[in-house]
Amino acid sequence: MTDMRMFPVVAAALLDPAGRVLVQQRPPGKPMAGLWEFPGGKIEVGETPEAALVRELNEELAIVVDAAHLAPLCFASESQADRHLLLLLFVTNRWRGEPQALEASALRWAGPGELDDLPMPAADRFLIAALSRLRPG
């Protein structure tokens, strides 16, 4: 067994009243450019997953989320070339502000079933099944 560096990241499934989820498109010049993903990012040293997600959503989307309104949903675990990704997905339907694509090429509200048709990173795709159990349709 090789020593792999653990890479913990957080992501959010922001659900609107119609049961759609917000995804963002990775910008050119970034790894996996053009793929759609759940917004979020790295957990910094000393941060809880919830605090990291509150920070990332503000930095990426200019929205304010209260950590108390983030519910853990599921996780994905994936070995990559030089690290092991641990992606923690939280869900919320409460935030302040209108999401803006500050670090992404585009934002999209995806309805039930639409996520299956979007090009997404492998770890994000794993989370779709758990997310679909929450949404109508």
Z-matrix of the N, CA and C atoms (Angstrom, degrees):
N
C 1 1.451
C 2 1.527 1 108.97
N 3 1.316 2 117.39 1 130.30
C 4 1.460 3 121.12 2 -179.24
C 5 1.517 4 110.34 3 -89.71
N 6 1.323 5 115.13 4 154.53
C 7 1.454 6 119.98 5 175.74
C 8 1.518 7 108.86 6 -80.94
N 9 1.307 8 116.72 7 118.73
C 10 1.460 9 121.61 8 177.68
C 11 1.513 10 108.47 9 -116.67
N 12 1.296 11 114.96 10 138.85
C 13 1.457 12 121.24 11 177.83
C 14 1.535 13 108.65 12 -74.28
N 15 1.326 14 115.84 13 128.65
C 16 1.464 15 120.94 14 177.71
C 17 1.528 16 108.18 15 -76.56
N 18 1.322 17 116.92 16 133.61
C 19 1.455 18 123.44 17 -178.62
C 20 1.527 19 108.46 18 -123.56
N 21 1.355 20 117.54 19 90.29
C 22 1.463 21 119.71 20 -178.98
C 23 1.528 22 112.14 21 -83.81
N 24 1.307 23 115.98 22 130.59
C 25 1.462 24 121.93 23 176.82
C 26 1.528 25 108.77 24 -133.70
N 27 1.334 26 114.60 25 158.15
C 28 1.458 27 121.39 26 179.16
C 29 1.521 28 109.27 27 -120.91
N 30 1.320 29 115.14 28 152.58
C 31 1.461 30 121.04 29 177.04
C 32 1.517 31 108.52 30 -145.54
N 33 1.327 32 114.77 31 158.74
C 34 1.462 33 120.45 32 -179.30
C 35 1.513 34 111.37 33 -123.48
N 36 1.316 35 114.53 34 138.21
C 37 1.455 36 121.62 35 167.28
C 38 1.523 37 105.02 36 -100.57
N 39 1.337 38 115.76 37 101.00
C 40 1.465 39 121.41 38 177.28
C 41 1.516 40 106.78 39 -86.52
N 42 1.328 41 116.35 40 117.05
C 43 1.465 42 121.07 41 -177.34
C 44 1.517 43 110.83 42 -105.02
N 45 1.336 44 116.16 43 130.20
C 46 1.465 45 119.87 44 176.35
C 47 1.530 46 109.12 45 -91.45
N 48 1.346 47 118.51 46 172.83
C 49 1.468 48 120.61 47 -177.07
C 50 1.535 49 114.42 48 -58.91
N 51 1.332 50 117.69 49 -23.73
C 52 1.468 51 120.84 50 179.10
C 53 1.533 52 112.18 51 -84.90
N 54 1.346 53 117.55 52 0.08
C 55 1.462 54 120.28 53 -179.46
C 56 1.511 55 113.93 54 84.93
N 57 1.340 56 116.59 55 10.13
C 58 1.463 57 119.67 56 177.16
C 59 1.528 58 109.18 57 -83.28
N 60 1.317 59 116.18 58 153.08
C 61 1.456 60 122.04 59 179.58
C 62 1.527 61 109.31 60 -116.30
N 63 1.330 62 116.07 61 142.56
C 64 1.457 63 121.36 62 -179.74
C 65 1.526 64 109.80 63 -85.41
N 66 1.322 65 116.38 64 129.56
C 67 1.456 66 122.68 65 172.15
C 68 1.525 67 108.09 66 -125.97
N 69 1.332 68 114.62 67 156.11
C 70 1.460 69 119.94 68 179.73
C 71 1.523 70 108.84 69 -125.46
N 72 1.338 71 114.49 70 152.59
C 73 1.465 72 120.36 71 -178.93
C 74 1.525 73 109.80 72 -98.97
N 75 1.334 74 115.84 73 129.58
C 76 1.470 75 120.63 74 -179.76
C 77 1.525 76 109.73 75 -66.32
N 78 1.342 77 117.29 76 135.02
C 79 1.467 78 121.01 77 -174.33
C 80 1.530 79 112.71 78 -78.05
N 81 1.334 80 116.38 79 161.15
C 82 1.462 81 120.66 80 175.13
C 83 1.529 82 110.31 81 -57.75
N 84 1.323 83 115.69 82 146.82
C 85 1.453 84 120.77 83 178.76
C 86 1.512 85 114.35 84 89.43
N 87 1.319 86 118.19 85 -11.68
C 88 1.463 87 122.76 86 178.30
C 89 1.532 88 108.53 87 -99.96
N 90 1.339 89 117.48 88 155.03
C 91 1.469 90 118.34 89 172.90
C 92 1.525 91 110.07 90 -56.30
N 93 1.305 92 116.36 91 142.11
C 94 1.474 93 123.54 92 179.80
C 95 1.528 94 112.09 93 61.05
N 96 1.320 95 116.95 94 32.94
C 97 1.471 96 122.07 95 179.37
C 98 1.522 97 110.39 96 -53.21
N 99 1.334 98 115.68 97 139.35
C 100 1.458 99 121.87 98 177.61
C 101 1.515 100 114.47 99 90.88
N 102 1.334 101 117.11 100 -17.60
C 103 1.466 102 118.85 101 178.71
C 104 1.528 103 110.09 102 -78.79
N 105 1.317 104 115.14 103 153.19
C 106 1.460 105 122.14 104 177.04
C 107 1.514 106 108.20 105 -93.83
N 108 1.339 107 116.76 106 145.02
C 109 1.454 108 121.15 107 -177.66
C 110 1.520 109 110.38 108 -150.73
N 111 1.323 110 114.81 109 164.41
C 112 1.458 111 120.43 110 171.84
C 113 1.526 112 107.35 111 -76.86
N 114 1.330 113 119.06 112 138.19
C 115 1.465 114 120.15 113 -179.57
C 116 1.523 115 111.64 114 -66.30
N 117 1.320 116 115.44 115 147.22
C 118 1.458 117 121.89 116 179.50
C 119 1.510 118 109.78 117 157.31
N 120 1.321 119 116.41 118 -158.76
C 121 1.457 120 119.36 119 -179.80
C 122 1.512 121 112.82 120 172.59
N 123 1.332 122 114.25 121 -161.44
C 124 1.461 123 122.51 122 -173.85
C 125 1.529 124 112.28 123 -69.76
N 126 1.314 125 113.97 124 147.37
C 127 1.459 126 121.27 125 170.54
C 128 1.526 127 106.43 126 -90.18
N 129 1.320 128 116.72 127 120.21
C 130 1.473 129 121.37 128 179.15
C 131 1.527 130 110.12 129 -79.82
N 132 1.317 131 116.35 130 157.94
C 133 1.461 132 121.83 131 178.19
C 134 1.528 133 109.30 132 -56.50
N 135 1.317 134 116.00 133 130.80
C 136 1.460 135 121.54 134 178.60
C 137 1.518 136 114.42 135 87.68
N 138 1.340 137 118.66 136 -4.53
C 139 1.466 138 121.93 137 179.79
C 140 1.520 139 110.99 138 -94.34
N 141 1.310 140 115.99 139 145.21
C 142 1.453 141 119.96 140 167.26
C 143 1.530 142 107.19 141 -79.91
N 144 1.326 143 118.10 142 159.48
C 145 1.463 144 118.63 143 176.55
C 146 1.533 145 112.23 144 -56.47
N 147 1.320 146 117.33 145 -40.75
C 148 1.465 147 120.76 146 -179.10
C 149 1.524 148 111.49 147 -64.45
N 150 1.332 149 117.07 148 -43.49
C 151 1.468 150 120.58 149 178.90
C 152 1.527 151 110.72 150 -64.34
N 153 1.318 152 116.87 151 -39.48
C 154 1.465 153 120.47 152 177.90
C 155 1.525 154 110.51 153 -62.44
N 156 1.322 155 116.91 154 -41.99
C 157 1.459 156 119.62 155 -178.54
C 158 1.525 157 111.75 156 -69.58
N 159 1.310 158 117.91 157 -39.75
C 160 1.467 159 121.05 158 175.61
C 161 1.531 160 109.41 159 -57.75
N 162 1.337 161 117.11 160 -45.93
C 163 1.466 162 122.29 161 179.44
C 164 1.524 163 110.99 162 -63.87
N 165 1.321 164 117.11 163 -49.07
C 166 1.469 165 121.26 164 -177.62
C 167 1.529 166 111.99 165 -62.04
N 168 1.327 167 117.99 166 -41.33
C 169 1.464 168 120.25 167 -179.97
C 170 1.519 169 111.46 168 -65.67
N 171 1.323 170 116.66 169 -34.36
C 172 1.456 171 119.84 170 175.92
C 173 1.529 172 110.67 171 -69.68
N 174 1.333 173 117.61 172 -43.32
C 175 1.465 174 121.74 173 -179.53
C 176 1.525 175 112.42 174 -67.86
N 177 1.335 176 117.50 175 -39.95
C 178 1.464 177 121.35 176 -174.80
C 179 1.520 178 114.13 177 -87.63
N 180 1.338 179 116.73 178 -33.90
C 181 1.463 180 120.39 179 -171.70
C 182 1.523 181 114.38 180 -121.64
N 183 1.328 182 118.01 181 -6.60
C 184 1.469 183 123.03 182 -177.75
C 185 1.530 184 111.83 183 60.34
N 186 1.339 185 116.14 184 35.85
C 187 1.462 186 120.10 185 175.26
C 188 1.525 187 108.61 186 -115.78
N 189 1.334 188 115.22 187 159.39
C 190 1.455 189 121.79 188 179.07
C 191 1.530 190 107.69 189 -113.75
N 192 1.320 191 115.05 190 124.40
C 193 1.456 192 121.83 191 179.15
C 194 1.517 193 107.62 192 -122.62
N 195 1.310 194 116.80 193 134.59
C 196 1.455 195 121.99 194 174.62
C 197 1.527 196 107.40 195 -83.99
N 198 1.324 197 117.53 196 129.18
C 199 1.462 198 121.41 197 -178.92
C 200 1.527 199 111.80 198 -55.40
N 201 1.328 200 117.45 199 -29.58
C 202 1.458 201 120.94 200 179.65
C 203 1.530 202 112.61 201 -66.44
N 204 1.334 203 117.18 202 -16.83
C 205 1.466 204 121.26 203 -179.52
C 206 1.525 205 112.60 204 -98.97
N 207 1.325 206 117.34 205 8.29
C 208 1.466 207 121.81 206 176.68
C 209 1.531 208 108.71 207 -97.50
N 210 1.321 209 116.52 208 120.03
C 211 1.462 210 120.93 209 178.24
C 212 1.526 211 109.11 210 -107.64
N 213 1.343 212 117.96 211 125.59
C 214 1.462 213 119.06 212 177.09
C 215 1.524 214 109.91 213 -64.36
N 216 1.339 215 116.17 214 135.09
C 217 1.458 216 120.29 215 -178.19
C 218 1.523 217 111.87 216 -110.93
N 219 1.325 218 117.44 217 -54.29
C 220 1.454 219 121.15 218 -177.56
C 221 1.527 220 108.83 219 -167.10
N 222 1.304 221 116.44 220 -178.80
C 223 1.456 222 120.17 221 176.84
C 224 1.516 223 109.74 222 -142.22
N 225 1.329 224 115.27 223 162.38
C 226 1.468 225 122.33 224 172.89
C 227 1.516 226 107.31 225 -125.50
N 228 1.319 227 116.53 226 144.69
C 229 1.452 228 123.47 227 -179.60
C 230 1.522 229 107.05 228 -128.49
N 231 1.341 230 116.15 229 123.79
C 232 1.463 231 119.51 230 -174.26
C 233 1.528 232 110.85 231 -145.26
N 234 1.329 233 116.55 232 125.89
C 235 1.460 234 120.58 233 174.09
C 236 1.519 235 108.82 234 -77.40
N 237 1.326 236 115.17 235 132.11
C 238 1.454 237 121.71 236 176.86
C 239 1.519 238 107.61 237 -117.71
N 240 1.318 239 117.61 238 -177.54
C 241 1.465 240 121.60 239 -173.95
C 242 1.526 241 112.99 240 -52.45
N 243 1.321 242 117.99 241 -51.47
C 244 1.461 243 120.75 242 -173.40
C 245 1.525 244 113.66 243 -123.94
N 246 1.325 245 116.80 244 10.00
C 247 1.456 246 119.79 245 -177.40
C 248 1.524 247 109.21 246 -158.27
N 249 1.333 248 114.41 247 169.57
C 250 1.454 249 120.22 248 176.57
C 251 1.527 250 108.13 249 -117.94
N 252 1.322 251 116.07 250 115.65
C 253 1.459 252 122.82 251 -178.06
C 254 1.523 253 110.21 252 -80.97
N 255 1.322 254 115.38 253 129.24
C 256 1.455 255 122.24 254 171.41
C 257 1.518 256 106.36 255 -120.48
N 258 1.332 257 116.42 256 106.65
C 259 1.467 258 123.14 257 -175.01
C 260 1.523 259 109.14 258 -104.89
N 261 1.342 260 115.54 259 115.75
C 262 1.454 261 122.57 260 -179.39
C 263 1.525 262 109.05 261 -99.62
N 264 1.322 263 117.43 262 119.49
C 265 1.461 264 121.13 263 -179.37
C 266 1.518 265 110.48 264 -102.58
N 267 1.322 266 114.65 265 126.34
C 268 1.459 267 123.19 266 174.98
C 269 1.519 268 107.70 267 -110.37
N 270 1.325 269 116.17 268 159.08
C 271 1.458 270 121.02 269 178.28
C 272 1.529 271 108.64 270 -127.75
N 273 1.327 272 115.47 271 144.62
C 274 1.460 273 120.82 272 174.60
C 275 1.520 274 109.36 273 -153.61
N 276 1.320 275 114.60 274 153.74
C 277 1.466 276 120.17 275 172.59
C 278 1.530 277 110.00 276 -125.66
N 279 1.341 278 115.47 277 17.75
C 280 1.475 279 120.41 278 -179.20
C 281 1.523 280 110.22 279 -131.15
N 282 1.330 281 115.19 280 122.04
C 283 1.463 282 122.62 281 174.66
C 284 1.510 283 108.47 282 -158.71
N 285 1.317 284 114.99 283 164.38
C 286 1.463 285 121.09 284 177.18
C 287 1.523 286 108.78 285 -113.21
N 288 1.326 287 115.45 286 136.71
C 289 1.453 288 121.64 287 -179.77
C 290 1.514 289 111.42 288 101.93
N 291 1.325 290 114.93 289 166.48
C 292 1.462 291 122.12 290 178.49
C 293 1.528 292 107.66 291 -101.87
N 294 1.344 293 118.95 292 121.97
C 295 1.461 294 119.86 293 -178.85
C 296 1.527 295 112.33 294 -55.71
N 297 1.323 296 114.85 295 134.11
C 298 1.465 297 123.11 296 178.15
C 299 1.523 298 108.55 297 -125.72
N 300 1.319 299 117.30 298 145.99
C 301 1.469 300 122.26 299 -179.86
C 302 1.531 301 109.52 300 -83.99
N 303 1.339 302 117.14 301 79.70
C 304 1.463 303 121.06 302 -178.99
C 305 1.527 304 112.48 303 -77.91
N 306 1.328 305 117.27 304 -32.38
C 307 1.461 306 121.04 305 -177.95
C 308 1.522 307 112.63 306 -123.61
N 309 1.314 308 118.22 307 -0.08
C 310 1.461 309 122.97 308 -178.54
C 311 1.519 310 110.18 309 -110.67
N 312 1.318 311 115.70 310 162.08
C 313 1.467 312 120.78 311 175.82
C 314 1.521 313 111.43 312 -72.35
N 315 1.343 314 115.73 313 -34.13
C 316 1.466 315 120.25 314 -176.89
C 317 1.520 316 109.33 315 -160.95
N 318 1.335 317 114.91 316 160.00
C 319 1.453 318 123.12 317 171.88
C 320 1.515 319 107.89 318 -117.75
N 321 1.336 320 115.91 319 153.21
C 322 1.466 321 119.92 320 179.27
C 323 1.522 322 108.70 321 -151.67
N 324 1.331 323 115.93 322 134.49
C 325 1.458 324 121.38 323 171.37
C 326 1.520 325 106.89 324 -90.46
N 327 1.324 326 117.31 325 116.38
C 328 1.460 327 122.37 326 -177.16
C 329 1.514 328 110.27 327 -103.65
N 330 1.314 329 115.61 328 126.43
C 331 1.454 330 121.09 329 178.63
C 332 1.516 331 111.84 330 -80.41
N 333 1.334 332 116.04 331 173.72
C 334 1.464 333 120.16 332 178.97
C 335 1.529 334 111.34 333 -52.51
N 336 1.306 335 116.21 334 130.49
C 337 1.460 336 121.39 335 179.43
C 338 1.515 337 114.97 336 87.99
N 339 1.325 338 119.05 337 -21.63
C 340 1.464 339 121.02 338 -177.70
C 341 1.526 340 113.38 339 -71.31
N 342 1.327 341 117.48 340 -30.05
C 343 1.460 342 119.89 341 -178.62
C 344 1.523 343 111.34 342 -61.15
N 345 1.325 344 117.25 343 -32.19
C 346 1.462 345 120.82 344 179.98
C 347 1.525 346 112.32 345 -61.59
N 348 1.323 347 117.12 346 -26.29
C 349 1.461 348 121.43 347 -176.52
C 350 1.522 349 114.06 348 -93.88
N 351 1.334 350 117.20 349 -6.13
C 352 1.468 351 120.33 350 -178.61
C 353 1.523 352 110.54 351 -90.76
N 354 1.337 353 117.40 352 140.89
C 355 1.466 354 118.86 353 172.72
C 356 1.525 355 109.43 354 -70.99
N 357 1.334 356 116.39 355 119.61
C 358 1.456 357 122.32 356 -176.26
C 359 1.524 358 109.46 357 -134.60
N 360 1.346 359 117.14 358 155.83
C 361 1.467 360 119.40 359 173.79
C 362 1.533 361 110.29 360 -60.56
N 363 1.313 362 116.56 361 152.45
C 364 1.469 363 121.74 362 -176.67
C 365 1.524 364 111.75 363 -55.78
N 366 1.321 365 118.00 364 -43.38
C 367 1.466 366 120.19 365 -178.18
C 368 1.522 367 111.16 366 -63.60
N 369 1.322 368 118.34 367 -39.73
C 370 1.464 369 121.45 368 178.67
C 371 1.525 370 110.67 369 -66.58
N 372 1.323 371 117.45 370 -37.40
C 373 1.461 372 121.12 371 -178.55
C 374 1.530 373 110.54 372 -61.87
N 375 1.326 374 116.08 373 -35.54
C 376 1.455 375 120.58 374 -179.81
C 377 1.530 376 111.06 375 -61.11
N 378 1.321 377 116.96 376 -31.20
C 379 1.463 378 121.69 377 -175.06
C 380 1.532 379 113.25 378 -78.67
N 381 1.320 380 116.98 379 -16.87
C 382 1.464 381 121.56 380 -175.00
C 383 1.529 382 111.88 381 -59.95
N 384 1.325 383 117.53 382 -40.21
C 385 1.469 384 119.74 383 -178.38
C 386 1.521 385 111.24 384 -61.82
N 387 1.317 386 117.23 385 -44.19
C 388 1.468 387 120.10 386 178.81
C 389 1.516 388 110.68 387 -64.77
N 390 1.309 389 116.29 388 -41.06
C 391 1.453 390 120.89 389 -179.93
C 392 1.527 391 111.60 390 -65.41
N 393 1.325 392 117.34 391 -37.77
C 394 1.460 393 120.12 392 -177.05
C 395 1.527 394 111.85 393 -65.48
N 396 1.314 395 117.88 394 -24.55
C 397 1.476 396 120.12 395 177.97
C 398 1.520 397 112.48 396 -70.91
N 399 1.347 398 117.04 397 -17.44
C 400 1.461 399 121.03 398 179.92
C 401 1.520 400 113.55 399 -87.56
N 402 1.326 401 115.56 400 -24.11
C 403 1.460 402 119.51 401 -168.31
C 404 1.519 403 111.92 402 -101.76
N 405 1.330 404 115.56 403 148.12
C 406 1.468 405 118.76 404 175.90
C 407 1.511 406 110.89 405 -68.21
N 408 1.304 407 117.20 406 156.76
C 409 1.461 408 121.42 407 174.07
C 410 1.452 409 112.08 408 97.62
